[in-house]
Amino acid sequence: MRRAEIQRWGDDRLRVRSWRGSSSVALVSPLPGQAPVSVTSIRLTAASLQERGYERVVTSALTPAEEKVFVAGGYTVRERLHLLHHDLTDPGPVSQPDRLHRAKRTETAEILTVDNAAFGEFWKLDLAGLQDAIAATPTARVRTAKVMVDAKNTLAGYAVTGRAGSSGYLQRLAVHPAHQGSGIGRDLVIDSLRWVRRRGGARILVNTQEANDRALGLYTDMGFSTESHGLAVLECDLVGS
């Protein structure tokens, strides 16, 4: 499927689309603000995707309550994530504000190049995934960081920050490996914290893979605290099921 669709089973709603344009892997996401869907709805969605030729399904990051129901529906944990929050105390100034800019539509390809260089194969975003990250909250913005490379202003990192009510969300943060360790990630995080704070936010949330020690170290050094529960990405093999 080229575009995301909403599968409806009674009162339950599940958002489905192809995973990174794949014809064999689908992405399933519960709708925000909805109570956990039923096991029956999860199984009906899997059967529907199997009929359409999909061989595997992965989920978005799920809460413990959502995870429990998906496991009962035949899914297994692919990877666990840390969930962290910041109470938006003043994070201090951005060290190099001149290198941060509002993202332009013409920079989408560069943003995806940075993203794909920064993350492992499973976590890389395609255009649809980037659009999902931006559209996940009622209000969002994309900021880029640029540096001079061979006399050319080059996009080296970016962040997607969203806000819903009093909560902010650092939806995506990526710095090209060639420029990691230069303070770009820290500046982008501070910029996100300050943006949410200026708009009356009470806290900001971010998640990262449990194996991503570099990102976890950055967030904890900047005053983020780990939530009592994490999130999980699950998967289901449809072949032979």
C-alpha positions in Angstrom: 0.0 0.0 0.0 1.4 3.4 -1.0 -0.4 5.3 1.7 -1.4 4.6 5.3 -4.8 3.2 5.8 -7.0 2.9 8.9 -8.3 -0.6 9.6 -11.5 -0.6 11.6 -12.8 -3.5 13.6 -15.8 -2.4 15.8 -14.5 0.5 17.9 -10.9 -0.4 17.3 -8.7 1.5 14.9 -5.2 0.5 13.6 -3.1 2.4 11.2 -1.3 0.3 8.6 1.1 1.0 5.8 4.1 -0.6 4.0 7.3 -0.6 6.0 9.7 1.6 4.2 8.0 0.9 0.9 8.4 -2.8 1.2 5.9 -5.1 -0.5 6.4 -7.9 2.1 6.7 -6.0 5.4 3.9 -3.9 6.9 3.9 -1.4 9.8 1.0 -1.4 12.3 0.4 1.5 14.7 -2.4 2.0 17.3 -4.0 5.4 17.0 -2.9 8.0 19.7 -5.2 8.4 22.6 -7.1 5.2 21.9 -7.5 2.5 24.5 -5.5 -0.7 23.7 -7.2 -2.5 20.9 -8.5 -6.1 21.3 -6.6 -9.2 20.6 -9.3 -10.1 18.0 -8.7 -6.8 16.1 -4.9 -7.5 16.1 -5.4 -11.0 14.7 -7.9 -9.7 12.1 -5.5 -7.1 10.9 -2.7 -9.6 10.6 -5.0 -11.9 8.6 -5.9 -9.0 6.3 -2.3 -8.1 5.7 -1.4 -11.8 5.0 -4.2 -12.0 2.4 -2.6 -8.9 0.7 0.7 -10.7 0.4 2.6 -9.4 3.4 5.0 -11.8 5.0 5.9 -9.9 8.2 4.4 -7.1 10.4 6.3 -4.7 12.7 4.7 -2.3 15.1 5.4 1.3 16.1 6.8 1.8 19.6 4.2 0.4 22.0 3.4 1.1 25.7 3.4 -1.8 28.1 -0.4 -2.0 28.0 -0.3 -2.1 24.2 2.6 -4.6 24.1 0.6 -7.1 26.3 -2.3 -7.2 23.9 -0.1 -7.5 20.8 1.9 -10.4 22.4 -1.4 -12.1 23.1 -2.2 -11.6 19.4 0.9 -13.5 18.3 3.6 -10.8 18.2 7.1 -11.0 19.8 9.4 -8.3 21.0 11.8 -7.1 18.3 13.6 -4.4 20.4 13.1 -2.6 23.6 13.4 1.2 24.0 14.2 3.5 26.9 11.6 6.2 27.5 13.0 9.4 29.0 11.6 12.8 30.1 12.9 16.3 30.8 11.0 18.7 33.0 12.1 21.6 30.9 14.3 23.4 33.4 16.5 25.9 31.6 18.9 23.8 29.5 21.2 26.8 28.9 22.1 28.4 25.5 22.8 26.7 22.2 26.5 26.7 21.8 26.4 27.6 18.0 23.0 28.9 17.2 24.1 30.2 13.8 24.3 26.6 12.4 20.7 25.8 13.3 18.0 26.5 10.7 14.4 25.9 9.9 14.2 23.0 7.5 13.2 23.6 4.0 11.2 21.2 1.8 14.1 21.2 -0.7 16.3 19.7 2.0 14.2 16.5 2.5 16.7 14.3 0.5 19.6 15.6 2.6 17.7 15.0 5.8 17.0 11.4 4.8 20.7 10.9 3.8 21.7 12.0 7.3 19.1 9.8 8.9 20.1 6.7 6.9 23.8 7.3 7.8 23.0 7.7 11.5 20.8 4.7 12.1 21.1 1.0 11.6 19.1 -0.7 8.8 15.9 -1.5 10.9 15.6 2.1 12.2 16.3 4.1 9.0 13.5 6.3 7.9 12.1 6.6 4.4 10.0 9.6 3.2 6.8 8.2 4.6 8.5 7.5 7.9 9.8 11.1 8.1 6.3 12.4 7.3 4.8 10.2 10.0 7.2 11.6 12.6 6.3 15.2 11.6 2.6 14.5 11.6 2.5 12.5 14.8 1.6 15.6 16.9 -0.7 18.6 16.2 2.2 21.0 16.2 5.7 20.1 15.0 8.8 21.7 13.5 12.0 20.4 11.8 15.3 22.0 12.5 18.6 21.3 10.7 22.2 21.8 11.6 24.7 22.8 8.9 28.5 22.9 8.8 31.1 24.0 6.3 32.6 21.1 4.4 35.0 21.9 1.5 33.6 25.4 1.4 30.1 24.1 1.1 27.3 24.5 3.7 26.4 20.9 4.4 23.4 19.5 6.4 25.0 17.5 9.2 22.0 16.8 11.5 18.4 17.4 12.1 15.6 17.1 14.8 11.9 16.7 14.6 10.1 18.1 17.7 6.4 17.9 18.3 3.9 19.3 20.9 0.5 18.0 22.0 -1.1 19.9 24.8 1.5 20.4 27.6 3.8 17.7 26.4 6.6 17.9 23.9 8.1 15.0 22.0 11.6 14.8 20.5 10.4 12.6 17.7 13.7 12.2 15.8 17.3 13.3 16.3 20.1 12.3 13.9 23.6 13.5 13.3 25.7 12.2 10.5 28.5 10.0 11.8 31.1 12.2 10.2 30.0 15.1 12.5 29.1 13.2 15.7 31.0 14.5 18.8 31.0 18.1 17.6 28.1 19.3 19.7 25.5 19.2 17.0 23.2 16.7 18.8 23.4 18.7 22.0 22.6 21.9 20.3 19.6 20.4 18.5 18.3 18.9 21.8 18.7 22.3 23.6 16.9 24.0 20.8 14.0 21.5 21.1 13.8 21.9 24.8 13.7 25.7 24.5 11.0 25.6 21.8 8.7 23.4 23.8 9.3 25.4 27.0 8.5 28.7 25.2 5.2 27.3 24.1 4.1 26.4 27.6 5.1 22.8 27.6 5.5 21.0 31.0 7.9 18.3 29.8 9.4 16.6 26.8 9.7 12.9 26.0 12.1 11.0 23.9 12.8 7.3 23.3 15.9 5.5 22.2 17.0 1.9 21.7 18.4 0.2 24.8 21.5 -0.6 22.9 22.1 3.0 21.8 24.5 4.0 24.6 25.7 7.1 22.8 22.2 8.6 22.6 21.3 7.5 26.1 24.5 9.2 27.4 23.6 12.4 25.7 20.1 12.6 27.1 21.1 11.7 30.6 23.9 14.2 30.6 21.4 16.8 29.5 19.1 16.2 32.4 16.7 13.6 31.0 15.4 11.0 33.5 14.4 7.4 32.6 10.7 6.7 33.0 9.7 3.7 35.1 8.6 1.8 32.0 10.0 1.7 28.5 8.5 1.0 25.1 8.8 -1.9 22.7 8.8 -2.6 19.0 7.1 -5.9 18.2 7.0 -8.1 15.1 4.9 -10.9 13.7 5.9 -13.5 11.1 2.9 -14.1 8.8 4.4 -16.9 6.7 2.8 -20.1 7.7 0.8 -18.5 10.4 
